[in-house]
């Protein structure tokens, strides 16, 4: 994560979540509440940073980021077809 590590009570907290190549952000929560990205920045290395804001922070925030990995579907399909041809 990028951004401020703390804020004064009542202020807004803005932070960014940078993905690794091959991964996508599935969901981000703060204290079990879903957050929507304010914006997404494309990085030079091909990754992305999604920016989030929590307004009026009055308590400690437990931020969780859930991601999923892209799978190469063409490779998996190709291997499955090859295995099918060999068994016959």
N, C-alpha and C positions, 0 to 999 in steps of 0.2 A: 504494500500500500504506500501511496505517496500523500503528502499533505501534513497538516498540523497534527501533532500528537495529543493536543489538549486545548480546551477553550475555557474562558471564564463562564460562570453560570449565567444562563440566559442567552448566550451568543450562539451563532451557527457554526457547525463543524463541516468543513468541506474536505473530502479526501478522494483520491484516485486509486483505482484497482487496475494494474497492468497485467494483461494476459501473457502467458508464454505462447510461443508459436505452437499451433496445433490445438489450442484450448480456447473455449468460449465460456464467458461468464453466464451461468444458468440463473443464479439468484443471489442477491445480497440482502442481508437483513441486519437491523439494529434492534436489539432487545426483542427479537422474534417478530418484528414488523418488517414487511417487505419494503424495499427501497427501489425507486425508479431512478435510472441514470439521468443526470441533468444534461450531459453531453458525452460524446465519445470522440477521442482523438486518435487518429492513425499515426503510429510511430514509424520512424525511418527503417527500423529492423523488421517491419511487417506485423508487429504486435499492435495491440490497441490498449488505450487507457480509458476506462469509463469513470466519469466524475460524479460523485454523489454529495448531497448536502443534507444534513440533519439540522433543522431549524430549532432554535430555542432549547438548547441542551440544559437540563436541570438535574440530570442524574448520569451516573456512569453508563457508557454505551458498550454493549457487547456486540461487536460487529462480526458477522460470519459471511464468508464468501464461498459460494458453491460453483464449481466449474465442471465442464465435461470435455472430454477429449474427442477430437475428430478422428474417425477411423477411415482408412483407405478402403472404401467399399469396392472399388474396381479390383484391387489386389485380392480381397477376400473372395469375390465372385470368380475371379480367374483361378484361384487355387481350388475352389469347390468344383468347378467344371473339369479341371485337370484330374482331380481325384475320381470324379465320376467316370471319365473316359478310361482310366486305368483299371477300374474294377470290372469292366465288361469284357 
